[in-house]
Amino acid sequence: MFSKELNKLTKADLEKLITDKISENQQLEYKRELPARNGKKETNSEKISDYARNEILSEIVAFTNSQGGYLIWVYRTTPEYQ
């Protein structure tokens, strides 16, 4: 999917996934919000809840236990990125 090492990826590399319309698959998953319990979104931008943290870790473990891959999580903290 990427022709370079993970630590060498740039914002442009990630944006190319969007422009090339690369869909999620067994080795690629996109996230743009923190996990919400009962549909209630995170309200404290200083610290994520234990629930959200545990859900994020579950996603990572699931990828690790399968074929591996890329989990791209874009957490928007300012309105300009909405």
C-alpha positions as CSV (number, residue, x, y, z in Angstrom):
1,M,0.0,0.0,0.0
2,F,2.8,2.4,0.9
3,S,6.1,2.4,-0.8
4,K,8.0,3.8,2.2
5,E,8.4,3.1,5.9
6,L,5.7,4.1,8.3
7,N,7.8,6.8,10.0
8,K,8.5,8.4,6.6
9,L,4.8,8.8,5.7
10,T,3.7,12.4,5.2
11,K,0.4,14.2,5.2
12,A,0.5,14.1,1.4
13,D,0.8,10.3,1.5
14,L,-2.3,10.0,3.6
15,E,-4.3,12.5,1.5
16,K,-3.4,10.4,-1.6
17,L,-5.5,7.6,0.0
18,I,-8.5,9.9,-0.2
19,T,-7.8,11.3,-3.7
20,D,-7.2,7.7,-5.0
21,K,-10.4,6.6,-3.3
22,I,-8.6,3.7,-1.5
23,S,-11.3,1.9,0.4
24,E,-11.1,0.2,3.8
25,N,-10.1,-3.5,3.6
26,Q,-8.6,-6.2,5.7
27,Q,-5.4,-4.2,6.1
28,L,-6.7,-0.6,6.1
29,E,-9.2,1.1,8.4
30,Y,-10.1,4.7,8.7
31,K,-11.4,6.4,11.9
32,R,-12.3,10.0,12.4
33,E,-14.0,10.0,15.8
34,L,-13.2,8.6,19.2
35,P,-15.4,5.7,20.2
36,A,-18.6,6.8,21.9
37,R,-20.4,4.9,24.6
38,N,-24.1,4.8,23.9
39,G,-23.7,7.3,21.1
40,K,-22.4,10.0,23.5
41,K,-19.3,11.7,22.0
42,E,-16.3,12.8,23.9
43,T,-16.6,16.3,25.3
44,N,-13.3,16.8,27.0
45,S,-10.5,17.5,24.5
46,E,-7.9,17.4,27.2
47,K,-8.2,13.7,28.0
48,I,-10.1,10.8,26.4
49,S,-12.3,8.6,28.5
50,D,-11.3,5.2,29.7
51,Y,-14.0,3.7,27.4
52,A,-12.6,5.4,24.3
53,R,-9.0,4.4,25.2
54,N,-10.0,0.8,25.7
55,E,-11.9,0.7,22.4
56,I,-8.9,2.2,20.6
57,L,-6.6,-0.4,22.2
58,S,-9.1,-3.1,21.1
59,E,-8.9,-1.9,17.5
60,I,-5.1,-2.0,17.6
61,V,-5.0,-5.5,19.2
62,A,-7.5,-6.8,16.5
63,F,-5.1,-5.6,13.8
64,T,-2.1,-7.1,15.5
65,N,-3.9,-10.4,15.9
66,S,-4.9,-10.6,12.3
67,Q,-2.8,-9.8,9.2
68,G,-1.6,-6.4,10.5
69,G,-2.2,-3.3,8.6
70,Y,-2.9,0.4,8.9
71,L,-5.3,2.0,11.3
72,I,-5.5,5.7,10.4
73,W,-7.1,7.7,13.1
74,V,-7.7,11.4,12.4
75,Y,-8.8,13.2,15.5
76,R,-9.9,16.7,14.7
77,T,-9.3,19.1,17.5
78,T,-10.2,22.4,15.8
79,P,-13.1,23.5,13.6
80,E,-10.9,24.1,10.6
81,Y,-10.5,20.3,10.2
82,Q,-14.2,19.5,10.5
